[in-house]
Amino acid sequence: MVRSMSATGGSPRQEKTAAARRDELLSQLFVTPAELAELLPLNRRTIISLIGKGEIPAQKYGLKWLIPVEWVRGQAQAERKTA
């Protein structure tokens, strides 16, 4: 369901920056759909659609959807086991 979390191609500096941003996001308790879109090859609208279908767990807090980072980590671990 969720695609690879590997970084897309780019210069070493871009890769380092992307890795630092990924680490920053994964150090939080929750991420927004826009932040999750930085980690996955999906856009924000697709992520919101998947939340609506129940494929991505999330809680609505005010006007924002919050996705538990533990779920994101679990997806990454499951992907590594199948790769």
Secondary structure, DSSP 8 states (H G I E B T S, - for coil): --------S--HHHHHHHHHHHHHHHTSSEE-HHHHHHHSSS-HHHHHHHHHTTSS--EEETTEEEEEHHHHHHHHHHHHHH-
